[in-house]
Amino acid sequence: MPNPDGRDLISYVKRSLEEEEEFHFLRFEFLQRLNIVQLEVKLARMKSRIQKEQIIHPDESELLQKTLQAYATAIKDYRFLKGQKSLGKTEVRDRKLLLERFFQSEEDFNDPFSSHYAYFQDADAKIDPLRDAFMKQLPSRLTWSHEERRQRKREYMDGKAPKEVSHFVDQTVRFVVAITGGLFLVVPMVVMTIQPSVLKSLVTVSTFVLLFALILAFAVKVSNVETLISTATYAAVLVVFVGTSTGNNA
């Protein structure tokens, strides 16, 4: 049971400062939504009464302004919390157990520390799948940048994954993409050149265009328009080669 003088709270915060470089927080989805719904119902009742009586009292006008402001603030706060990056299952379990160890009380009902946990980091800051795969597979000394290693030294020593793409990973991915792009042009041309035929050329073009589209869709972070333009351009290049080689053979 937590100490009434706040010693558990101070111990928890001191431990966090000494042992954790990333602080996590609960989003309290239930309470946030409850607050918004309460304000919604309150405003709906006020709207109903004003429309019915066609009059608003001075004290009610001030209450209306404060309630609308609180409603807008609640929505903004909830949207901000929802926009933060969520923790993984392992980190959620560790954080939940830590909070329960310090603050669990006999009066608590229905597991109050069971909620959505988040980082102080925007959820929109996403890394494309290819760079993410390199960051997970390569050794830490290559995936961590010098700046992030300095700022998050403890997590680097614990072997956790970085949050920023290092210069080495970025350049390596660029090189792999460049080589892959070259191979996607050279390999089908070589295949179609050896014992050329129209059927073989069409099958080769269709296969490589499909592979190109799959890689572009799942391994590279681009928009739908960019995916469509890139795939169409690649297909056009191969079709031009097919037409040229077919004309020469004829």
Secondary structure, 3 states (H helix, E strand, C coil): CCCCCCHHHHHHHHHHHHHCCCCCEECCHHHHHHHHHHHHHHHHHHHHHHHHHCCCCHHHHHHHHHHHHHHHHHHHHHHHHHCEEECCHHHHHHHHHHHHHHHCCCCCCCCCCCCCEEEEEECCCCCCHHHHHHHHHCCHHHHCCHHHHHHCHHHHHCCCCCCCCCHHHHHHHHHHHHHHHHHHHHHHHHHHHCCCCHHHHHHHHHHHHHHHHHHHHHCCCCCHHHHHHHHHHHHHHHHHHHHHHHHHHC
